[in-house]
Amino acid sequence: IYAQLIDDTKGVTLAAASSRDKDIAAQKVNKSEKSKLVGAAIARKATELGLKDVTFDRGGYLYHGRVKSVADGAREGGLQF
């Protein structure tokens, strides 16, 4: 699963996180837990950039399962949707 911080006005990606990142892929947890780690990683990168308020675009996917886990991890990391 992937998550990105995108500046829509400039059309550039500010940061990205993925379940394939070395530190997340090394964790021996299920897919939902990895998704939560992706959310926490993107929140950490957002705070490094000075971002706190974001819009969560789920790309048409239903808000449950892994998508919800990403959102939960990002909220726990300090992001506000």
QUIWOPE-V397798 format. One record per helix or strand of 2 or more residues. SS is the DSSP state (helix for helix, strand for strand). FROM is the first residue (numbers start at 1). TO is the last residue. Records with the same first field share a line. If there is no record, write none. Layout:
SS->FROM-TO, FROM-TO
This chain:
strand->2-7, 12-18
helix->22-25, 31-48, 65-76
